[in-house]
Amino acid sequence: MSTATVTPKGPSTLRGARLPKWSPYAIAAGSIAVAIGIGVVGGLHSRVQWGLIAAILYVVASYAIATMVEGKRQAKDRMVTSLVWVAFLLAVIPLASLVWSTVARGVKVLDLYFLTHSMGVVADTEPGGGIYHAILGTLEQVGLATVIAAPIGVLTAIYLVEYGRGNLSKAITFFVDVMTGIPSIVAGLFILSLMLIFEMQPFGFAGSLALAILMMPVVVRSTEEMLKLVPNELREASLALGVPKWRTILKVVLPTSLGGITTGIMLSIARITGETAPVLLLVWGNPLINANPFEGAQASLPLYIYQQYANSAGSGAAYDRAWAASLTLIAFVMLLNLVARGIARWKAPSTGR
Amino acid sequence: MAKRIDVSGLTAYYGSHKAIEDISMTVEPRSVTAFIGPSGCGKSTFLRTLNRMHEVTSGGRVEGKVLLDDEDLYGSGIDPVSVRREVGMVFQRPNPFPTMSIFDNVAAGLRLNGNYKKSELSDVVEKSLKGANLWNEVKDRLNKPGSGLSGGQQQRLCIARAIAVEPNVLLMDEPCSALDPISTLAIEDLIGELKERFTIVIVTHNMQQAARVSDRTAFFNLSAVGQPGKLIEIDDTERIFSNPSVQATEDYISGRFG
């Protein structure tokens, strides 16, 4: 060990030049400015092109500037970070614009009258009318579908996680996966074929059956994941107390995972609420209020939106109603999601600290 | 209350893998028996065969006899659920039910089994928590979640939960391995008190602990990895730690192995 190996005090190897904190914003502002410049000078009409140019400029500029000031490794870090931001914005812009246009066009005719009246005496091309019958239909069809699919789905998941062994559970898992991929129109056709065999007229419950087929695999999958998250130690603790298995599942496993299971069910409800194809085939739509889902054609929100658009021969009033119905549908789904989150938070096992 | 355990020719499998082979021993009532031995030698598996928790694991099965005061736990017509009410268990990691309060955790065994009187419930909870030396620490927050307690308190809560159903035997699978020395001491003191009422079997990797708490000690070993574990010897703890009759036991206890 000679003292010569001790290097004379140079600049610290732990410290390097860093770009100031505000630099990403500055680079973003600069790229946007340059992109606008290019757009104006080059005579590009599409704003989308301007945005894309700005995005590319931002990524390239972050990388180049960081390479000059901070070095290669930090530059890569900055480039990836900026790519993530660009991707995020690309994903958010369509969503934001969709919500914006729905709200902007939907509020025109959305009022209490609209929510509490049907299209009974209003022709599709004339202003007036409402979506009461469609809301009623959607609530009934989705409600019945949930009553069918949620218990079957949850029980299937309990079987798969708690009891399932061997080939039967493998087969069930496989078919649940297949069912997840069934297009909604196919589920509709399946029920339609049954309806034709028994020579029945369209009615709301037929739609519920098709929606239940679509909902079941989603419930099974999400419930399965939630049950798997319950630590095995809790099951063993309960069994070791001399509690039978079924009571262990009912009193320990299910309460522990209840929040997650409810969230899964809510999200699957949100998914089937927007289904149009099976409802079109099986429920047909009806401008009148039909509160009985077991007899006669019914309306539903997605179907109403489609029919207002398709059957109105370009009437502005019908378009307005379609947008207002869309807004109602989105609000309903969003409300379901919020309720699901609320339940998940409320039911989550607390740490009590 | 306490019952004698008499094991003869017990062999346990996980699927086709033989985990322990031909184990015979007697556990006296109102005593503490400690199981020691290297990891994977089948101590925990053997412990779990004593209240039929072994078969909860998929592929788990058992040959041989376990007599609890002359009744064979593996005899025909024996309900494993009833066995587990007689032979309670405390696990390595504290596992209070996260959705239940401290009170509900202790009451869980009675409530979930359904055979209790409402008026007795709070008495049983108080008695069990006092039995587990936890009452003074939690009596003001019985309605708070059990998962809010410290690790040592949670483990004592689990012991309270196990003794609330008044079992005859209490099995403990490394109950202190996740705890600090002070909580460990609290649990060891508790074991000393509980042996007045229960037959206690404890698995431990801590040989000082075995020497401190147990009356008798059983040493398990396995000849090679993948081979079934075997009972090498069981004797009074004093003898095992001073003058064991088998060389392998002495080697293990004094830290000379391999």
Interface residues (C-beta under 8 A of the other chain):
Chain A: R165 P231 E233 L234 R235 E236 A237 S238 L239 A240 L241 G242 V243 P244 R247 T248 K251 V252 P255 T256 L258 P349 S350 T351 G352 R353
Chain B: N51 M53 V56 S58 V81 S82 V83 R84 R85 E86 G88 M89 F91 R93 N95 F97 P98 T99 A108 G109 R111 L112 N113 K144 P145 G146 S147 G148 C158 R161 A162 V165
